[in-house]
Amino acid sequence: MKWIQIVVMSVLVCILFALEWPRLSGLPKRDKAAFITLLFVAWVLSMLDLPNLPGPTTFINALFRPLGQYLE
């Protein structure tokens, strides 16, 4: 199922890029760079399984757990 999601999102990003790029032809390079950057960031975030990723508290606990054991 994950591979289907990756393929579908990649195709959608390509379609969006193909439809919007001609509209950006008259705009400065800065606007084009912003469009590409935002599109890439959205594509990468769509590939992550954000609801099932551990939160920052899990990272902090894993980082400081050995220190807590030495202090006890």
C-alpha positions in Angstrom: 0.0 0.0 0.0 2.8 2.4 0.7 4.3 2.0 -2.8 1.0 2.8 -4.3 0.8 6.0 -2.2 4.3 7.0 -3.3 3.6 6.4 -7.0 0.2 8.3 -6.8 1.7 11.3 -5.0 4.6 11.4 -7.4 2.3 11.4 -10.4 0.1 14.1 -8.8 3.2 16.3 -8.1 4.3 15.9 -11.7 0.9 16.8 -13.0 0.7 19.9 -10.7 4.2 20.9 -11.9 3.3 20.5 -15.5 0.1 22.5 -15.2 1.5 25.4 -13.1 5.0 25.8 -14.7 3.7 27.6 -17.8 1.9 30.1 -15.6 5.2 30.9 -13.8 7.1 31.6 -17.0 6.8 35.4 -16.7 7.6 35.5 -13.0 11.1 36.1 -11.5 13.4 33.2 -10.6 12.7 33.7 -6.9 9.0 32.9 -7.4 9.9 29.8 -9.4 12.3 28.7 -6.7 9.7 29.2 -4.0 7.2 27.1 -6.0 9.6 24.3 -6.5 10.7 24.3 -2.8 7.1 24.3 -1.5 6.2 21.5 -3.9 9.2 19.4 -2.9 8.5 19.9 0.8 4.9 19.0 0.4 5.9 15.9 -1.6 8.4 14.7 1.1 5.8 15.3 3.9 3.2 13.3 2.0 5.7 10.3 1.9 6.0 10.3 5.7 3.6 8.4 7.9 3.1 11.4 10.2 0.3 10.0 12.4 2.4 7.0 13.4 5.7 8.7 14.0 6.9 9.1 17.6 6.7 12.6 19.0 9.5 14.8 20.4 8.9 13.4 23.9 9.9 9.9 22.8 13.1 11.4 21.4 13.9 13.3 24.6 13.2 10.2 26.7 15.5 8.0 24.6 18.2 10.7 24.7 18.2 11.3 28.4 17.3 7.9 29.8 20.9 6.8 30.2 21.7 10.0 32.1 18.7 9.4 34.4 19.9 5.9 35.2 23.3 7.3 36.3 21.7 9.9 38.5 19.6 7.4 40.4 
